[in-house]
Amino acid sequence: MAHCLYQLNALGGTLAVRRQLRLYLAYGLGDAGTGLAATVLGFYLFPFFTEVAGLSAGLAGAMLMVIKVWDALSDPLIGWLSDRTHTAWGARLPWIAGAAVPLGLCFAAMWWVPYGTPGQRLGYYSVMAVLLMTAYTAMNLPYSALPSELSSSASVRTHLNAARFTGSLMAGFLGLTMAFSLVRLGAVGYARLGMLGGAMIAGSGLACAFGLSPFARSALRPAAHLDTVWVQLRRIAANGRFRMVLGLYLLLWYALQLMQTVSLLFLRVVLHLGDNWALAMPMVFQISAVLGLWLWGQVAQQRGRIPALRWGLTLWGVALVLALLLPPFPLGMGGVWQGLFLTLLVFTIMLLGLGGATAFLIPWSLLPDAIDADPDHPAGFYTAWMVLVQKLGIGLGILVVGFVLEWSGYLASQGVDQPDGAVVMIRLCISVVPGTLITLGLVVMRHWPRRSAQQI
């Protein structure tokens, strides 16, 4: 009898471990598709617009702003609708499953170069951007609201977000690997990148919905009768924790997006790296960011999320100082000096990835704390407004970057031979400006309340 009970307990423990593993794997798959899309779009869409589609840097910056602004404007509507979705699979899974295939198709269409003038192409990309980001938001926003509903444990929520961004960064690494092989083929290579990426995006979204289905049925759901939009907005505005998380997320994510937007320009124009090395460096960032997610997840579990944030941003700041001081590639010197330069560059990018992982992990692991303070628990609405403000800020910021680069004398037609003003501006955008933003992030969080050891 005792032996049978032991076997039953062991079986129960094994099933519990398998169930938890399925939860983390399925949730990680949900951000794999959108992570691949965001990474490839972030690193390659600006160069694609200027070097392949024939748009000026100003028009390319405006196009990126259109993408971010429409993405942001659709957030409150989809958050509001998902909070009011009532199905046997919960409020979020129907959105994830329904948007997966449209997102994959729109991603593929974004990398096609249509015939016509630059103005006609701009019109095509504007329409596709609206469709792409509508599908992106319909999938990613309900997905992002799930951790606060799947568990009330701060530890589980942190691990869910670690799994989420691990999937995102690994898929982003895969996307960068594909881009490394394909973009050198020009328009044909970009088109192939779009088709391959689109298939992966659709498949991962559907797999996530299937994997999470048993958990979503029993997850916490928004109140059956939610307050009006204006009442919810007033509660959100009065939520001090949400304001801090929102400010932190905006500052850190814009620092990352800014660096991502100008990274290839920095490597090619400022450091004079060849295409092979320049295209390989974002993959170093992705790998180190994945390692950083699990490093800061363990630190957060043992020491708290705010100490993990401080230590991570310190590493990030050290990397930014190195980026500011890095000299151009020593082309005319011996192999030893070139090897030392590449070693220092890889070390700098690894520090950026390790520190930058906090921008992925910490704000999203803190958001459920703010949602828990709201009696209606409208996770979709909170997530929507967090993402809306972030996207509007980033869209405006990237628009400014495009015009500032033009003002500094940058011309895509000149390749790597850019005027001194453009070189200085690119270096500032990869070092001093992000450094200022992450410092402000620490200032914003200085009054985050202390909680019990189980909740920090």
Secondary structure, DSSP 8 states (H G I E B T S, - for coil): -HHHHHHHHHHHHHHHHHHHHHHHHHHHHHHHHHHHHHHHHHHHHHHIIIIIS---HHHHHHHHHHHHHHHHHHHHHHHHHHHT---TTTTTHHHHHHHHHHHHHHHHHHT---SS-HHHHHHHHHHHHHHHHHHHHHHHHHHHTSHHHH-S-HHHHHHHHHHHHHHHHHHHHHHHHHHHHHGGGTHHHHHHHHHHHHHHHHHHHHHHHHHHHHHHHTS----SS---HHHHHHHHHH-HHHHHHHHHHHHHHHHHHHHHHHHHHIIIIIS---HHHHHHHHHHHHHHHHHHHHHHHHHHHHH-HHHHHHHHHHHHHHHHHHHHH-----TTS-HHHHHHHHHHHHHHHHHHHHHHHHHHHHHHHHHHHHHHTSTT--HHHHHHHHHHHHHHHHHHHHHHHHHHHHHTT--GGGTT---HHHHHHHHHHHTHHHHHHHHHHHHHGGG-----TTT-
